[in-house]
Amino acid sequence: MPSYEYACKECKKSFTLTLTVADHDKKRIACPKCKSRKVDQQFGSFFAVTSKKS
């Protein structure tokens, strides 16, 4: 599952959530510290783990 990085506009805390793509598309994200829904998604690194070996 991908990890998404967010920054809260209220308390300025950054946090990371691991969500499925479907959950990310339909879920309203809230800050775990202050519970505000005023969050911005940040650009982060991406990596994938696959079961195939090359």
Secondary structure, 3 states (H helix, E strand, C coil): CCEEEEEECCCCCEEEEECCHHHHHHCCCCCCCCCCCCEEEECCCCCCCCCCCC
